[in-house]
Amino acid sequence: MKPVLKYGLFIATLSLSVMTSTCYAKNVSVQQFWQLQQQQPNVIIDVRTAAEFNDGHLYSAINIPYQQIATIVTHYPDKAQPILLYCKSGRRAEIAATALEKLGYTAIYNGLNYKKLKSAQPLPTP
């Protein structure tokens, strides 16, 4: 392998490792999402539209459309509190997670797909 190519690969790898070390959001499986929800106090945020939320949502979820996610700071100022996000496919939740990272939140989990999460959701305890 040519030295220039080796150097370029080294720089690219180093750049990726630096970028990922500053990223706090994590995509989690359906099982991980519900384990996190049961382990500690957290906030479940549905980042879909109000109409989608009204058609169905997870128990105890609140609706903050992804475009308005910055409004969370007035209700949840503790930036270390775990936040569980979801939407229809995970893309809007990813956008919301990036915005939350920029606001300084450090425990963000993207559960991705509403239908999969809903089908595996444990029954609420009375």
Accessible surface in RSA format (square Angstrom, percent):
REM  Atomic radii and reference values for relative SASA: ProtOr
REM  Chains: A
REM  Algorithm: Lee & Richards
REM  Probe-radius: 1.40
REM  Slices: 20
REM RES _ NUM      All-atoms   Total-Side   Main-Chain    Non-polar    All polar
REM                ABS   REL    ABS   REL    ABS   REL    ABS   REL    ABS   REL
RES MET A   1   143.85  74.5  69.99  46.3  73.86 175.9  78.76  67.0  65.09  86.2
RES LYS A   2   158.11  77.1 154.03  94.5   4.08   9.7  99.68  89.7  58.43  62.2
RES PRO A   3   107.49  78.3 101.76  92.8   5.73  20.8 103.87  85.8   3.62  22.5
RES VAL A   4   125.59  82.6 120.55 109.1   5.04  12.1 123.60 107.4   1.99   5.4
RES LEU A   5    96.87  53.9  92.93  66.5   3.94   9.9  96.46  67.7   0.41   1.1
RES LYS A   6   118.72  57.9 112.45  69.0   6.27  14.9  59.31  53.4  59.40  63.3
RES TYR A   7   144.56  67.5 139.68  79.5   4.88  12.7 105.51  79.3  39.05  48.1
RES GLY A   8    36.09  44.5   0.00   N/A  36.09  44.5  30.90  84.8   5.20  11.6
RES LEU A   9    91.37  50.9  89.83  64.3   1.54   3.9  90.44  63.5   0.93   2.5
RES PHE A  10   123.37  61.7 117.02  72.5   6.36  16.5 122.69  74.4   0.68   2.0
RES ILE A  11    70.82  40.3  70.63  52.6   0.19   0.5  70.63  50.9   0.19   0.5
RES ALA A  12    50.60  46.5  42.93  66.2   7.67  17.4  50.05  70.5   0.54   1.4
RES THR A  13    89.29  63.5  87.27  88.5   2.02   4.8  63.83  85.7  25.46  38.5
RES LEU A  14    88.07  49.0  85.13  60.9   2.94   7.4  87.71  61.6   0.36   1.0
RES SER A  15    52.74  44.6  45.36  60.5   7.38  17.0  31.10  66.2  21.63  30.3
RES LEU A  16   103.69  57.7 103.50  74.0   0.19   0.5 103.68  72.8   0.01   0.0
RES SER A  17    58.22  49.2  47.91  63.9  10.31  23.8  44.86  95.5  13.36  18.7
RES VAL A  18    87.99  57.9  86.22  78.1   1.77   4.3  87.96  76.4   0.04   0.1
RES MET A  19   116.74  60.5 106.88  70.7   9.86  23.5  73.73  62.7  43.01  57.0
RES THR A  20    92.34  65.7  80.54  81.6  11.81  28.1  66.78  89.7  25.57  38.6
RES SER A  21    85.48  72.2  50.01  66.7  35.47  81.7  49.50 105.4  35.98  50.4
RES THR A  22    91.23  64.9  79.92  81.0  11.31  26.9  64.59  86.8  26.63  40.3
RES CYS A  23    66.06  50.0  46.35  51.7  19.72  46.3  16.14  40.9  49.93  53.8
RES TYR A  24   102.39  47.8  85.64  48.7  16.75  43.6  48.09  36.1  54.31  66.9
RES ALA A  25    27.19  25.0  11.45  17.7  15.74  35.8  11.86  16.7  15.33  40.6
RES LYS A  26   111.46  54.4 105.95  65.0   5.51  13.1  65.19  58.7  46.27  49.3
RES ASN A  27    89.69  61.8  70.17  67.8  19.52  47.0  19.62  47.2  70.06  67.7
RES VAL A  28     7.82   5.1   2.51   2.3   5.31  12.8   6.56   5.7   1.26   3.4
RES SER A  29    51.85  43.8  37.18  49.6  14.67  33.8  44.97  95.8   6.88   9.6
RES VAL A  30    25.98  17.1  23.92  21.7   2.06   5.0  23.92  20.8   2.06   5.6
RES GLN A  31   120.92  67.6 115.41  84.3   5.51  13.1  58.60 124.7  62.32  47.3
RES GLN A  32    74.12  41.4  73.52  53.7   0.60   1.4  21.95  46.7  52.16  39.6
RES PHE A  33     0.00   0.0   0.00   0.0   0.00   0.0   0.00   0.0   0.00   0.0
RES TRP A  34    15.61   6.3  15.38   7.4   0.24   0.6  15.61   8.3   0.00   0.0
RES GLN A  35   101.00  56.5  98.41  71.9   2.59   6.2  29.98  63.8  71.02  53.9
RES LEU A  36    27.46  15.3  27.18  19.4   0.28   0.7  27.18  19.1   0.28   0.8
RES GLN A  37    55.37  31.0  47.60  34.8   7.77  18.5   0.16   0.3  55.22  41.9
RES GLN A  38   119.94  67.1  84.14  61.5  35.80  85.2  34.84  74.2  85.10  64.5
RES GLN A  39   128.59  71.9  92.13  67.3  36.46  86.8  38.50  81.9  90.10  68.3
RES GLN A  40    74.22  41.5  64.41  47.1   9.81  23.4  21.29  45.3  52.94  40.2
RES PRO A  41   115.58  84.2 100.93  92.0  14.65  53.3 112.90  93.2   2.68  16.7
RES ASN A  42    32.04  22.1   5.86   5.7  26.18  63.0   0.03   0.1  32.01  30.9
RES VAL A  43     9.07   6.0   5.76   5.2   3.31   8.0   9.07   7.9   0.00   0.0
RES ILE A  44     6.49   3.7   3.22   2.4   3.27   7.9   3.22   2.3   3.27   8.9
RES ILE A  45     0.00   0.0   0.00   0.0   0.00   0.0   0.00   0.0   0.00   0.0
RES ASP A  46     0.00   0.0   0.00   0.0   0.00   0.0   0.00   0.0   0.00   0.0
RES VAL A  47     0.58   0.4   0.00   0.0   0.58   1.4   0.00   0.0   0.58   1.6
RES ARG A  48    15.30   6.4  15.21   7.8   0.09   0.2   0.09   0.1  15.21   9.2
RES THR A  49    62.24  44.3  60.90  61.7   1.35   3.2  58.57  78.7   3.67   5.6
RES ALA A  50    56.85  52.3  53.58  82.7   3.27   7.4  53.86  75.8   2.99   7.9
RES ALA A  51    70.28  64.6  60.37  93.2   9.91  22.5  66.48  93.6   3.80  10.1
RES GLU A  52    45.95  26.4  43.92  33.2   2.04   4.8  29.40  56.9  16.55  13.5
RES PHE A  53    30.45  15.2  30.45  18.9   0.00   0.0  30.45  18.5   0.00   0.0
RES ASN A  54   119.36  82.3  86.92  84.0  32.44  78.1  27.64  66.5  91.71  88.6
RES ASP A  55   132.59  92.9  94.00  93.6  38.59  91.2  29.11  68.5 103.48 103.2
RES GLY A  56    21.90  27.0   0.00   N/A  21.90  27.0  21.36  58.6   0.54   1.2
RES HIS A  57    66.57  36.4  59.26  41.2   7.30  18.7  33.54  34.6  33.02  38.4
RES LEU A  58     0.00   0.0   0.00   0.0   0.00   0.0   0.00   0.0   0.00   0.0
RES TYR A  59    97.19  45.4  91.48  52.1   5.71  14.9  64.99  48.8  32.20  39.7
RES SER A  60    89.83  75.9  48.99  65.4  40.83  94.1  59.50 126.7  30.32  42.5
RES ALA A  61    11.47  10.6   0.00   0.0  11.47  26.1   0.00   0.0  11.47  30.4
RES ILE A  62    60.06  34.2  57.14  42.6   2.92   7.0  60.06  43.2   0.00   0.0
RES ASN A  63    39.92  27.5  14.65  14.2  25.26  60.8   7.96  19.2  31.95  30.9
RES ILE A  64    16.75   9.5  15.87  11.8   0.89   2.1  16.75  12.1   0.00   0.0
RES PRO A  65    23.47  17.1  23.47  21.4   0.00   0.0  23.47  19.4   0.00   0.0
RES TYR A  66    60.95  28.5  56.06  31.9   4.89  12.7  18.27  13.7  42.68  52.6
RES GLN A  67   127.26  71.2  89.17  65.2  38.09  90.7  51.41 109.4  75.86  57.5
RES GLN A  68   101.00  56.5  96.13  70.3   4.87  11.6  27.11  57.7  73.89  56.0
RES ILE A  69     3.89   2.2   3.88   2.9   0.01   0.0   3.88   2.8   0.01   0.0
RES ALA A  70    54.67  50.3  50.40  77.8   4.27   9.7  50.73  71.4   3.94  10.4
RES THR A  71    73.89  52.6  68.66  69.6   5.23  12.5  66.46  89.3   7.43  11.2
RES ILE A  72     0.00   0.0   0.00   0.0   0.00   0.0   0.00   0.0   0.00   0.0
RES VAL A  73    53.44  35.2  46.12  41.7   7.32  17.6  46.13  40.1   7.31  19.8
RES THR A  74   108.25  77.0  73.64  74.7  34.60  82.5  76.20 102.4  32.04  48.4
RES HIS A  75   128.51  70.2 104.44  72.6  24.07  61.6  64.31  66.3  64.20  74.7
RES TYR A  76    56.60  26.4  55.44  31.5   1.17   3.0  27.86  20.9  28.74  35.4
RES PRO A  77    98.11  71.5  84.17  76.7  13.94  50.7  85.92  70.9  12.19  75.8
RES ASP A  78    82.93  58.1  73.16  72.8   9.77  23.1  34.98  82.3  47.95  47.8
RES LYS A  79    83.01  40.5  78.43  48.1   4.58  10.9  44.36  39.9  38.65  41.2
RES ALA A  80    67.69  62.2  54.68  84.4  13.01  29.6  55.32  77.9  12.37  32.8
RES GLN A  81    39.78  22.2  35.65  26.1   4.12   9.8  12.06  25.7  27.72  21.0
RES PRO A  82    15.77  11.5  15.77  14.4   0.00   0.0  15.77  13.0   0.00   0.0
RES ILE A  83     1.79   1.0   1.79   1.3   0.00   0.0   1.79   1.3   0.00   0.0
RES LEU A  84     0.10   0.1   0.10   0.1   0.00   0.0   0.10   0.1   0.00   0.0
RES LEU A  85     0.00   0.0   0.00   0.0   0.00   0.0   0.00   0.0   0.00   0.0
RES TYR A  86     0.00   0.0   0.00   0.0   0.00   0.0   0.00   0.0   0.00   0.0
RES CYS A  87     0.42   0.3   0.42   0.5   0.00   0.0   0.00   0.0   0.42   0.5
RES LYS A  88   135.67  66.2 131.44  80.6   4.24  10.1  75.42  67.9  60.26  64.2
RES SER A  89    76.38  64.5  56.49  75.4  19.89  45.8  41.54  88.5  34.84  48.8
RES GLY A  90     2.92   3.6   0.00   N/A   2.92   3.6   2.50   6.9   0.42   0.9
RES ARG A  91   135.70  57.0 131.32  66.9   4.39  10.4  62.61  85.6  73.10  44.3
RES ARG A  92    48.17  20.2  48.00  24.5   0.17   0.4  20.54  28.1  27.63  16.7
RES ALA A  93     0.00   0.0   0.00   0.0   0.00   0.0   0.00   0.0   0.00   0.0
RES GLU A  94    80.21  46.0  79.32  60.0   0.89   2.1  23.84  46.1  56.36  46.0
RES ILE A  95    65.48  37.3  61.66  45.9   3.82   9.2  64.29  46.3   1.19   3.2
RES ALA A  96     0.10   0.1   0.00   0.0   0.10   0.2   0.10   0.1   0.00   0.0
RES ALA A  97     2.64   2.4   2.64   4.1   0.00   0.0   2.64   3.7   0.00   0.0
RES THR A  98    58.98  41.9  58.90  59.7   0.08   0.2  38.78  52.1  20.19  30.5
RES ALA A  99    32.60  30.0  27.47  42.4   5.13  11.7  31.17  43.9   1.43   3.8
RES LEU A 100     0.00   0.0   0.00   0.0   0.00   0.0   0.00   0.0   0.00   0.0
RES GLU A 101    35.57  20.4  25.39  19.2  10.19  24.3   7.62  14.7  27.96  22.8
RES LYS A 102   170.73  83.3 132.01  81.0  38.71  92.2  88.40  79.6  82.33  87.7
RES LEU A 103    57.62  32.1  49.11  35.1   8.51  21.4  53.74  37.7   3.88  10.4
RES GLY A 104    32.65  40.3   0.00   N/A  32.65  40.3  26.11  71.6   6.54  14.7
RES TYR A 105     0.61   0.3   0.61   0.3   0.00   0.0   0.61   0.5   0.00   0.0
RES THR A 106    63.53  45.2  48.77  49.4  14.76  35.2  39.02  52.4  24.51  37.0
RES ALA A 107    17.30  15.9  14.68  22.6   2.63   6.0  16.95  23.9   0.35   0.9
RES ILE A 108     0.49   0.3   0.26   0.2   0.22   0.5   0.26   0.2   0.22   0.6
RES TYR A 109    45.06  21.0  45.06  25.6   0.00   0.0  11.68   8.8  33.38  41.1
RES ASN A 110     1.69   1.2   1.69   1.6   0.00   0.0   1.11   2.7   0.58   0.6
RES GLY A 111     2.66   3.3   0.00   N/A   2.66   3.3   0.00   0.0   2.66   6.0
RES LEU A 112    60.35  33.6  60.35  43.2   0.00   0.0  60.35  42.4   0.00   0.0
RES ASN A 113    41.02  28.3  40.97  39.6   0.05   0.1   7.78  18.7  33.23  32.1
RES TYR A 114    30.85  14.4  30.85  17.6   0.00   0.0  23.25  17.5   7.61   9.4
RES LYS A 115   155.90  76.1 149.75  91.9   6.15  14.6  94.98  85.5  60.92  64.9
RES LYS A 116   129.50  63.2 125.94  77.3   3.56   8.5  71.80  64.6  57.70  61.5
RES LEU A 117     0.00   0.0   0.00   0.0   0.00   0.0   0.00   0.0   0.00   0.0
RES LYS A 118    71.30  34.8  61.35  37.6   9.95  23.7  51.68  46.5  19.62  20.9
RES SER A 119    99.82  84.3  56.35  75.2  43.46 100.1  51.46 109.6  48.36  67.7
RES ALA A 120    49.31  45.3  24.93  38.5  24.37  55.4  34.73  48.9  14.58  38.6
RES GLN A 121    25.51  14.3   7.95   5.8  17.56  41.8   2.65   5.6  22.86  17.3
RES PRO A 122    49.12  35.8  34.05  31.0  15.07  54.8  45.36  37.4   3.77  23.4
RES LEU A 123   148.58  82.7 131.72  94.2  16.86  42.4 131.72  92.5  16.86  45.4
RES PRO A 124    80.41  58.6  56.35  51.4  24.06  87.5  67.06  55.4  13.35  83.0
RES THR A 125   126.93  90.3 102.93 104.4  24.00  57.2  72.58  97.5  54.35  82.2
RES PRO A 126   179.52 130.8 105.15  95.8  74.37 270.3 145.59 120.2  33.93 210.9
END  Absolute sums over single chains surface
CHAIN  1 A     7929.8       6649.4       1280.4       5051.2       2878.6
END  Absolute sums over all chains
TOTAL          7929.8       6649.4       1280.4       5051.2       2878.6
